[in-house]
Amino acid sequence: MKHVADLKSFLEERIAELKEEIEALQEELELHKNALKGVDAILSKESFITAAELVKKPEEPKFKPISEKFPAREEELEKEEFQIRSKAGELIGLISVFGNTISIIPEKDFTFSTTAPPFRSFFQGKILERMEGEDGDAIKAGKMAGADKIAANVITDEFNNIKNIIIQNYGKLDRKMEIINTISWTFRTIYEEQFK
């Protein structure tokens, strides 16, 4: 239960941080809206076309170029990166998201064993196994293709220390954020146990 309580504290802190970021973005949004109104006022003196209409997305052509029929190569996919830091702010891992794949790599100076309870019993035993079960049920119900089921591959060294965790077909945004938050908490907990 201590692990769950610690995770709750971590998520509450992250929610507070995100709220502050949202408030800052809302202020920036209002500034841009006001600027757009000013631009519209200037343009209205010259024509009846507003700035919003000038930047409106053009209609797609009826016939798309042949190249668009092929999926983007992996290196062309938009990549997101999230840092995993200790409570003291030290970088201990990096999470990369591209397409429907998540890669989690510890910093080379730190070791995270697959046998550590927060990883084996919590991240693997509760988070990933639950998601695998949900996808299995969806496949049985005919709501998901077998090829779309979440799959996790943990790459380790000869001492069972994690070198990379590759999670494919994570699914929706809420799952992505749950994986990011829980593996961040897991790495942080293992790190704090090692250096307390």
MODELLER restraints for C-alpha pairs under 7 A, 6 or more apart:
rsr = mdl.restraints
at = mdl.atoms
rsr.add(forms.Gaussian(group=physical.xy_distance, feature=features.Distance(at['CA:7:A'], at['CA:185:A']), mean=6.35, stdev=0.5))
rsr.add(forms.Gaussian(group=physical.xy_distance, feature=features.Distance(at['CA:39:A'], at['CA:51:A']), mean=6.72, stdev=0.5))
rsr.add(forms.Gaussian(group=physical.xy_distance, feature=features.Distance(at['CA:40:A'], at['CA:50:A']), mean=5.29, stdev=0.5))
rsr.add(forms.Gaussian(group=physical.xy_distance, feature=features.Distance(at['CA:40:A'], at['CA:51:A']), mean=5.51, stdev=0.5))
rsr.add(forms.Gaussian(group=physical.xy_distance, feature=features.Distance(at['CA:43:A'], at['CA:50:A']), mean=6.55, stdev=0.5))
rsr.add(forms.Gaussian(group=physical.xy_distance, feature=features.Distance(at['CA:44:A'], at['CA:50:A']), mean=6.81, stdev=0.5))
rsr.add(forms.Gaussian(group=physical.xy_distance, feature=features.Distance(at['CA:77:A'], at['CA:98:A']), mean=6.06, stdev=0.5))
rsr.add(forms.Gaussian(group=physical.xy_distance, feature=features.Distance(at['CA:77:A'], at['CA:99:A']), mean=6.12, stdev=0.5))
rsr.add(forms.Gaussian(group=physical.xy_distance, feature=features.Distance(at['CA:78:A'], at['CA:98:A']), mean=5.99, stdev=0.5))
rsr.add(forms.Gaussian(group=physical.xy_distance, feature=features.Distance(at['CA:79:A'], at['CA:96:A']), mean=6.83, stdev=0.5))
rsr.add(forms.Gaussian(group=physical.xy_distance, feature=features.Distance(at['CA:79:A'], at['CA:97:A']), mean=5.63, stdev=0.5))
rsr.add(forms.Gaussian(group=physical.xy_distance, feature=features.Distance(at['CA:79:A'], at['CA:98:A']), mean=4.64, stdev=0.5))
rsr.add(forms.Gaussian(group=physical.xy_distance, feature=features.Distance(at['CA:80:A'], at['CA:96:A']), mean=5.67, stdev=0.5))
rsr.add(forms.Gaussian(group=physical.xy_distance, feature=features.Distance(at['CA:80:A'], at['CA:97:A']), mean=4.99, stdev=0.5))
rsr.add(forms.Gaussian(group=physical.xy_distance, feature=features.Distance(at['CA:80:A'], at['CA:98:A']), mean=6.49, stdev=0.5))
rsr.add(forms.Gaussian(group=physical.xy_distance, feature=features.Distance(at['CA:81:A'], at['CA:95:A']), mean=5.56, stdev=0.5))
rsr.add(forms.Gaussian(group=physical.xy_distance, feature=features.Distance(at['CA:81:A'], at['CA:96:A']), mean=4.53, stdev=0.5))
rsr.add(forms.Gaussian(group=physical.xy_distance, feature=features.Distance(at['CA:81:A'], at['CA:97:A']), mean=6.32, stdev=0.5))
rsr.add(forms.Gaussian(group=physical.xy_distance, feature=features.Distance(at['CA:82:A'], at['CA:94:A']), mean=5.96, stdev=0.5))
rsr.add(forms.Gaussian(group=physical.xy_distance, feature=features.Distance(at['CA:82:A'], at['CA:95:A']), mean=4.97, stdev=0.5))
rsr.add(forms.Gaussian(group=physical.xy_distance, feature=features.Distance(at['CA:82:A'], at['CA:96:A']), mean=6.49, stdev=0.5))
rsr.add(forms.Gaussian(group=physical.xy_distance, feature=features.Distance(at['CA:83:A'], at['CA:91:A']), mean=6.85, stdev=0.5))
rsr.add(forms.Gaussian(group=physical.xy_distance, feature=features.Distance(at['CA:83:A'], at['CA:93:A']), mean=6.13, stdev=0.5))
rsr.add(forms.Gaussian(group=physical.xy_distance, feature=features.Distance(at['CA:83:A'], at['CA:94:A']), mean=4.76, stdev=0.5))
rsr.add(forms.Gaussian(group=physical.xy_distance, feature=features.Distance(at['CA:83:A'], at['CA:95:A']), mean=6.21, stdev=0.5))
rsr.add(forms.Gaussian(group=physical.xy_distance, feature=features.Distance(at['CA:84:A'], at['CA:91:A']), mean=5.98, stdev=0.5))
rsr.add(forms.Gaussian(group=physical.xy_distance, feature=features.Distance(at['CA:84:A'], at['CA:92:A']), mean=5.67, stdev=0.5))
rsr.add(forms.Gaussian(group=physical.xy_distance, feature=features.Distance(at['CA:84:A'], at['CA:93:A']), mean=4.80, stdev=0.5))
rsr.add(forms.Gaussian(group=physical.xy_distance, feature=features.Distance(at['CA:84:A'], at['CA:94:A']), mean=5.76, stdev=0.5))
rsr.add(forms.Gaussian(group=physical.xy_distance, feature=features.Distance(at['CA:84:A'], at['CA:184:A']), mean=5.53, stdev=0.5))
rsr.add(forms.Gaussian(group=physical.xy_distance, feature=features.Distance(at['CA:85:A'], at['CA:91:A']), mean=4.46, stdev=0.5))
rsr.add(forms.Gaussian(group=physical.xy_distance, feature=features.Distance(at['CA:85:A'], at['CA:92:A']), mean=5.40, stdev=0.5))
rsr.add(forms.Gaussian(group=physical.xy_distance, feature=features.Distance(at['CA:85:A'], at['CA:93:A']), mean=6.94, stdev=0.5))
rsr.add(forms.Gaussian(group=physical.xy_distance, feature=features.Distance(at['CA:85:A'], at['CA:188:A']), mean=6.98, stdev=0.5))
rsr.add(forms.Gaussian(group=physical.xy_distance, feature=features.Distance(at['CA:86:A'], at['CA:92:A']), mean=6.64, stdev=0.5))
rsr.add(forms.Gaussian(group=physical.xy_distance, feature=features.Distance(at['CA:86:A'], at['CA:188:A']), mean=5.43, stdev=0.5))
rsr.add(forms.Gaussian(group=physical.xy_distance, feature=features.Distance(at['CA:92:A'], at['CA:106:A']), mean=5.94, stdev=0.5))
rsr.add(forms.Gaussian(group=physical.xy_distance, feature=features.Distance(at['CA:92:A'], at['CA:107:A']), mean=5.04, stdev=0.5))
rsr.add(forms.Gaussian(group=physical.xy_distance, feature=features.Distance(at['CA:92:A'], at['CA:110:A']), mean=6.78, stdev=0.5))
rsr.add(forms.Gaussian(group=physical.xy_distance, feature=features.Distance(at['CA:93:A'], at['CA:105:A']), mean=5.66, stdev=0.5))
rsr.add(forms.Gaussian(group=physical.xy_distance, feature=features.Distance(at['CA:93:A'], at['CA:106:A']), mean=4.03, stdev=0.5))
rsr.add(forms.Gaussian(group=physical.xy_distance, feature=features.Distance(at['CA:93:A'], at['CA:107:A']), mean=4.83, stdev=0.5))
rsr.add(forms.Gaussian(group=physical.xy_distance, feature=features.Distance(at['CA:94:A'], at['CA:104:A']), mean=5.87, stdev=0.5))
rsr.add(forms.Gaussian(group=physical.xy_distance, feature=features.Distance(at['CA:94:A'], at['CA:105:A']), mean=5.39, stdev=0.5))
rsr.add(forms.Gaussian(group=physical.xy_distance, feature=features.Distance(at['CA:94:A'], at['CA:106:A']), mean=6.31, stdev=0.5))
rsr.add(forms.Gaussian(group=physical.xy_distance, feature=features.Distance(at['CA:95:A'], at['CA:102:A']), mean=6.98, stdev=0.5))
rsr.add(forms.Gaussian(group=physical.xy_distance, feature=features.Distance(at['CA:95:A'], at['CA:103:A']), mean=5.71, stdev=0.5))
rsr.add(forms.Gaussian(group=physical.xy_distance, feature=features.Distance(at['CA:95:A'], at['CA:104:A']), mean=4.53, stdev=0.5))
rsr.add(forms.Gaussian(group=physical.xy_distance, feature=features.Distance(at['CA:95:A'], at['CA:105:A']), mean=6.51, stdev=0.5))
rsr.add(forms.Gaussian(group=physical.xy_distance, feature=features.Distance(at['CA:96:A'], at['CA:102:A']), mean=5.75, stdev=0.5))
rsr.add(forms.Gaussian(group=physical.xy_distance, feature=features.Distance(at['CA:96:A'], at['CA:103:A']), mean=5.11, stdev=0.5))
rsr.add(forms.Gaussian(group=physical.xy_distance, feature=features.Distance(at['CA:96:A'], at['CA:104:A']), mean=6.46, stdev=0.5))
rsr.add(forms.Gaussian(group=physical.xy_distance, feature=features.Distance(at['CA:97:A'], at['CA:103:A']), mean=6.42, stdev=0.5))
rsr.add(forms.Gaussian(group=physical.xy_distance, feature=features.Distance(at['CA:100:A'], at['CA:168:A']), mean=5.98, stdev=0.5))
rsr.add(forms.Gaussian(group=physical.xy_distance, feature=features.Distance(at['CA:100:A'], at['CA:169:A']), mean=5.19, stdev=0.5))
rsr.add(forms.Gaussian(group=physical.xy_distance, feature=features.Distance(at['CA:100:A'], at['CA:170:A']), mean=6.17, stdev=0.5))
rsr.add(forms.Gaussian(group=physical.xy_distance, feature=features.Distance(at['CA:100:A'], at['CA:171:A']), mean=6.91, stdev=0.5))
rsr.add(forms.Gaussian(group=physical.xy_distance, feature=features.Distance(at['CA:101:A'], at['CA:167:A']), mean=5.64, stdev=0.5))
rsr.add(forms.Gaussian(group=physical.xy_distance, feature=features.Distance(at['CA:101:A'], at['CA:168:A']), mean=4.44, stdev=0.5))
rsr.add(forms.Gaussian(group=physical.xy_distance, feature=features.Distance(at['CA:101:A'], at['CA:169:A']), mean=6.22, stdev=0.5))
rsr.add(forms.Gaussian(group=physical.xy_distance, feature=features.Distance(at['CA:101:A'], at['CA:170:A']), mean=6.81, stdev=0.5))
rsr.add(forms.Gaussian(group=physical.xy_distance, feature=features.Distance(at['CA:102:A'], at['CA:166:A']), mean=5.77, stdev=0.5))
rsr.add(forms.Gaussian(group=physical.xy_distance, feature=features.Distance(at['CA:102:A'], at['CA:167:A']), mean=5.04, stdev=0.5))
rsr.add(forms.Gaussian(group=physical.xy_distance, feature=features.Distance(at['CA:102:A'], at['CA:168:A']), mean=6.44, stdev=0.5))
rsr.add(forms.Gaussian(group=physical.xy_distance, feature=features.Distance(at['CA:103:A'], at['CA:164:A']), mean=6.75, stdev=0.5))
rsr.add(forms.Gaussian(group=physical.xy_distance, feature=features.Distance(at['CA:103:A'], at['CA:165:A']), mean=5.60, stdev=0.5))
rsr.add(forms.Gaussian(group=physical.xy_distance, feature=features.Distance(at['CA:103:A'], at['CA:166:A']), mean=4.64, stdev=0.5))
rsr.add(forms.Gaussian(group=physical.xy_distance, feature=features.Distance(at['CA:103:A'], at['CA:167:A']), mean=6.45, stdev=0.5))
rsr.add(forms.Gaussian(group=physical.xy_distance, feature=features.Distance(at['CA:104:A'], at['CA:164:A']), mean=5.55, stdev=0.5))
rsr.add(forms.Gaussian(group=physical.xy_distance, feature=features.Distance(at['CA:104:A'], at['CA:165:A']), mean=4.96, stdev=0.5))
rsr.add(forms.Gaussian(group=physical.xy_distance, feature=features.Distance(at['CA:104:A'], at['CA:166:A']), mean=6.57, stdev=0.5))
rsr.add(forms.Gaussian(group=physical.xy_distance, feature=features.Distance(at['CA:105:A'], at['CA:163:A']), mean=6.09, stdev=0.5))
rsr.add(forms.Gaussian(group=physical.xy_distance, feature=features.Distance(at['CA:105:A'], at['CA:164:A']), mean=4.72, stdev=0.5))
rsr.add(forms.Gaussian(group=physical.xy_distance, feature=features.Distance(at['CA:105:A'], at['CA:165:A']), mean=6.65, stdev=0.5))
rsr.add(forms.Gaussian(group=physical.xy_distance, feature=features.Distance(at['CA:106:A'], at['CA:163:A']), mean=6.56, stdev=0.5))
rsr.add(forms.Gaussian(group=physical.xy_distance, feature=features.Distance(at['CA:111:A'], at['CA:161:A']), mean=5.95, stdev=0.5))
rsr.add(forms.Gaussian(group=physical.xy_distance, feature=features.Distance(at['CA:112:A'], at['CA:161:A']), mean=5.38, stdev=0.5))
rsr.add(forms.Gaussian(group=physical.xy_distance, feature=features.Distance(at['CA:112:A'], at['CA:162:A']), mean=5.61, stdev=0.5))
rsr.add(forms.Gaussian(group=physical.xy_distance, feature=features.Distance(at['CA:112:A'], at['CA:190:A']), mean=6.78, stdev=0.5))
rsr.add(forms.Gaussian(group=physical.xy_distance, feature=features.Distance(at['CA:113:A'], at['CA:160:A']), mean=5.70, stdev=0.5))
rsr.add(forms.Gaussian(group=physical.xy_distance, feature=features.Distance(at['CA:113:A'], at['CA:161:A']), mean=4.26, stdev=0.5))
rsr.add(forms.Gaussian(group=physical.xy_distance, feature=features.Distance(at['CA:113:A'], at['CA:162:A']), mean=5.89, stdev=0.5))
rsr.add(forms.Gaussian(group=physical.xy_distance, feature=features.Distance(at['CA:114:A'], at['CA:120:A']), mean=6.00, stdev=0.5))
rsr.add(forms.Gaussian(group=physical.xy_distance, feature=features.Distance(at['CA:114:A'], at['CA:160:A']), mean=5.92, stdev=0.5))
rsr.add(forms.Gaussian(group=physical.xy_distance, feature=features.Distance(at['CA:114:A'], at['CA:161:A']), mean=6.15, stdev=0.5))
rsr.add(forms.Gaussian(group=physical.xy_distance, feature=features.Distance(at['CA:114:A'], at['CA:162:A']), mean=6.40, stdev=0.5))
rsr.add(forms.Gaussian(group=physical.xy_distance, feature=features.Distance(at['CA:118:A'], at['CA:186:A']), mean=5.52, stdev=0.5))
rsr.add(forms.Gaussian(group=physical.xy_distance, feature=features.Distance(at['CA:118:A'], at['CA:190:A']), mean=6.98, stdev=0.5))
rsr.add(forms.Gaussian(group=physical.xy_distance, feature=features.Distance(at['CA:119:A'], at['CA:186:A']), mean=6.08, stdev=0.5))
rsr.add(forms.Gaussian(group=physical.xy_distance, feature=features.Distance(at['CA:123:A'], at['CA:182:A']), mean=6.79, stdev=0.5))
rsr.add(forms.Gaussian(group=physical.xy_distance, feature=features.Distance(at['CA:123:A'], at['CA:183:A']), mean=6.70, stdev=0.5))
rsr.add(forms.Gaussian(group=physical.xy_distance, feature=features.Distance(at['CA:132:A'], at['CA:150:A']), mean=6.00, stdev=0.5))
rsr.add(forms.Gaussian(group=physical.xy_distance, feature=features.Distance(at['CA:135:A'], at['CA:149:A']), mean=5.60, stdev=0.5))
rsr.add(forms.Gaussian(group=physical.xy_distance, feature=features.Distance(at['CA:135:A'], at['CA:150:A']), mean=6.97, stdev=0.5))
rsr.add(forms.Gaussian(group=physical.xy_distance, feature=features.Distance(at['CA:138:A'], at['CA:144:A']), mean=5.46, stdev=0.5))
rsr.add(forms.Gaussian(group=physical.xy_distance, feature=features.Distance(at['CA:139:A'], at['CA:145:A']), mean=5.93, stdev=0.5))
rsr.add(forms.Gaussian(group=physical.xy_distance, feature=features.Distance(at['CA:139:A'], at['CA:146:A']), mean=6.13, stdev=0.5))
rsr.add(forms.Gaussian(group=physical.xy_distance, feature=features.Distance(at['CA:148:A'], at['CA:169:A']), mean=5.91, stdev=0.5))
rsr.add(forms.Gaussian(group=physical.xy_distance, feature=features.Distance(at['CA:149:A'], at['CA:169:A']), mean=6.16, stdev=0.5))
rsr.add(forms.Gaussian(group=physical.xy_distance, feature=features.Distance(at['CA:150:A'], at['CA:168:A']), mean=5.72, stdev=0.5))
rsr.add(forms.Gaussian(group=physical.xy_distance, feature=features.Distance(at['CA:150:A'], at['CA:169:A']), mean=4.61, stdev=0.5))
rsr.add(forms.Gaussian(group=physical.xy_distance, feature=features.Distance(at['CA:150:A'], at['CA:170:A']), mean=5.36, stdev=0.5))
rsr.add(forms.Gaussian(group=physical.xy_distance, feature=features.Distance(at['CA:151:A'], at['CA:167:A']), mean=5.70, stdev=0.5))
rsr.add(forms.Gaussian(group=physical.xy_distance, feature=features.Distance(at['CA:151:A'], at['CA:168:A']), mean=5.23, stdev=0.5))
rsr.add(forms.Gaussian(group=physical.xy_distance, feature=features.Distance(at['CA:151:A'], at['CA:169:A']), mean=6.58, stdev=0.5))
rsr.add(forms.Gaussian(group=physical.xy_distance, feature=features.Distance(at['CA:152:A'], at['CA:166:A']), mean=5.72, stdev=0.5))
rsr.add(forms.Gaussian(group=physical.xy_distance, feature=features.Distance(at['CA:152:A'], at['CA:167:A']), mean=4.36, stdev=0.5))
rsr.add(forms.Gaussian(group=physical.xy_distance, feature=features.Distance(at['CA:152:A'], at['CA:168:A']), mean=6.39, stdev=0.5))
rsr.add(forms.Gaussian(group=physical.xy_distance, feature=features.Distance(at['CA:153:A'], at['CA:165:A']), mean=5.84, stdev=0.5))
rsr.add(forms.Gaussian(group=physical.xy_distance, feature=features.Distance(at['CA:153:A'], at['CA:166:A']), mean=5.19, stdev=0.5))
rsr.add(forms.Gaussian(group=physical.xy_distance, feature=features.Distance(at['CA:153:A'], at['CA:167:A']), mean=6.41, stdev=0.5))
rsr.add(forms.Gaussian(group=physical.xy_distance, feature=features.Distance(at['CA:154:A'], at['CA:162:A']), mean=6.92, stdev=0.5))
rsr.add(forms.Gaussian(group=physical.xy_distance, feature=features.Distance(at['CA:154:A'], at['CA:164:A']), mean=6.12, stdev=0.5))
rsr.add(forms.Gaussian(group=physical.xy_distance, feature=features.Distance(at['CA:154:A'], at['CA:165:A']), mean=4.55, stdev=0.5))
rsr.add(forms.Gaussian(group=physical.xy_distance, feature=features.Distance(at['CA:154:A'], at['CA:166:A']), mean=6.44, stdev=0.5))
rsr.add(forms.Gaussian(group=physical.xy_distance, feature=features.Distance(at['CA:155:A'], at['CA:162:A']), mean=6.07, stdev=0.5))
rsr.add(forms.Gaussian(group=physical.xy_distance, feature=features.Distance(at['CA:155:A'], at['CA:163:A']), mean=5.52, stdev=0.5))
rsr.add(forms.Gaussian(group=physical.xy_distance, feature=features.Distance(at['CA:155:A'], at['CA:164:A']), mean=5.13, stdev=0.5))
rsr.add(forms.Gaussian(group=physical.xy_distance, feature=features.Distance(at['CA:155:A'], at['CA:165:A']), mean=6.11, stdev=0.5))
rsr.add(forms.Gaussian(group=physical.xy_distance, feature=features.Distance(at['CA:156:A'], at['CA:162:A']), mean=4.51, stdev=0.5))
rsr.add(forms.Gaussian(group=physical.xy_distance, feature=features.Distance(at['CA:156:A'], at['CA:163:A']), mean=5.05, stdev=0.5))
rsr.add(forms.Gaussian(group=physical.xy_distance, feature=features.Distance(at['CA:157:A'], at['CA:163:A']), mean=6.67, stdev=0.5))
rsr.add(forms.Gaussian(group=physical.xy_distance, feature=features.Distance(at['CA:170:A'], at['CA:176:A']), mean=6.30, stdev=0.5))
